């Protein structure tokens, strides 16, 4: 895994704050994005082709376990609506439905995320939330029988992809009473043998999973199997060493996941919490590196929580159910404060009064990790108590019935984020195949705590090579949180030839239930918060202000109509400077 290279240039150095903020330091981040080599890609492809051969089948043979040594607790509540849908005869996922009667487990004609939901057996959690075990066990067993008939003998993707296999081990173990209550000894033996075969499959495939969350999941499955199956001591030594490597390669030093996705961060915390439950079920000591990783990861995730108690819309994510977020954090057993300055993960958190401001201060994730990666450098989100004032559209990673491929691609653009855009182009290119291309490589950041409040200055080079301009954004949040001053600067790069004039647009996507009204001079707007009738005023020093349509994606992948403030104008060859102000009234 190629981590971003970083170097720091100290200027006026002060004592670090007690909240982890390095005062008076300038940070320059350089993105290194070389991706997987052709040799590695071919080797992984060849390995997957061997799954259907007798040689791989021989690798999966071994002793049949007679039982699970323990049943871990899953403290995270499932979705009763999805569980009731299964009881009614169909899987339901992000607006899509799949009937059970006509379900061919060997070929599920649904998007990848829906297939993963079925193959990982994460739906067992939802099913368990919809009734008693006596009611639901026969249904769960019947579904599992169908899956085993299609996949127990011969591994194939996506059912036997490493991350799906590992999740399946964790969920089968946590919900064993729902799938192993049958008196049919042949069926029980088949389930237990499939768990053992899955562990042997992971022994060889875990390190071939993509770096980041997928590899962490795969190694966690090995560790869980070693704890829950008889004779697992040698595998536990092997698995814990692999998991430690996966965490070191997949998590930044500040606790943020390398994909920069809050949803993946949440999944990683849930993963390690479930893994820790397997140790607790056996009354075994948890390796210290798991607890240490959880402490850092929870603090980093909480750093993205807005005033309404849930995360912001970053890198394809969307706000999740606050109760689900609380359940995951509670299961982690970590009690910590939100991380205010995640320099490696790239998010800056400024809080004053009841106002919370989050800013993206890093390049997008590297290309090989950018399935839902967004060109969002310098974007911001702002909340006043439980009211979201400024948001990003979000949701690019939540594909489903209500987010077609074209919309998902649009949600990854710079224009779908609250930042400045030059020439109607993305600060980092989004390629036709969905990967992130050239763009932001360097991000310069300077954060200060000053008498007036919190000051953040951030700049990136995403437009330098194409247009000859750098974007610099200055933000100052007052001590009482009632005023946010900003300035967006379009600065000509140091080149022999002057750049040509270019149009700019500064977009501020508004949260739901906010009613904007332009002032007569079109240099300002009044934002009325419909929940509590509070007012925020917006003023801009340059350009033309308009109100345009926008959209916002919720946790279920549903688009909602919203509005945005758009400041537009033209930057001359000498650049431009646009000052603006958000101020709470009353």
Buried (B, 14 or more C-beta within 10 A) or exposed (E): BBEBEEEEEEEEEEEEEEEBBBBBBBBBBEBEBEBBEEEEEEEBEEEBEEBEEEEBBEBBEEEEBEEBBBBBEBBBBBBBEBBBBBEEEBBBBBEBBBEBEEBEBEEBEBBEBBBBBBBBBBBBBBBBBBBEEEEBBEBBBEBBBBBBEBBBEBBEEBBBBBBBBBBBBBBBBBBBBBBBBBEEEEBBEBBBBBBBBBBBBBBBBBBBBBBBBBBBBBBBBBBBBBBBBEEBEEBBEBBBEBBBBBBEBBBBEBBBBBBBBBBBBBBBBBBBBBBBBBBBBBEEEBBEEBBEBBBBBBBBBBBBBBBBEBBBBBBBBBBBBBEBBEBBBEBBBBEBEBBBBBBBBBBBBBBBBBBBBBBBBBBBBBBBBBBBBBBBBBBBBBBBBBBBBBBBBBBBBBBBBBBEEEBBBBBBBBBBBBBBBBBEBBBBBBEEEBBBBEBBBBBBBBBBBEEEBBBBBBBBBBBBEBBBBBBBBBBBBBBEBBBBBBBBBBBBBEEEEEBEEBEBBBBBBBBBBBEBEBEEEEBBBBBBBEEEEBEBBBBBEBBEBBBEEBBBBBBBBBBBEBBBBBBBBEBBEEBBBBBBBBBBEE
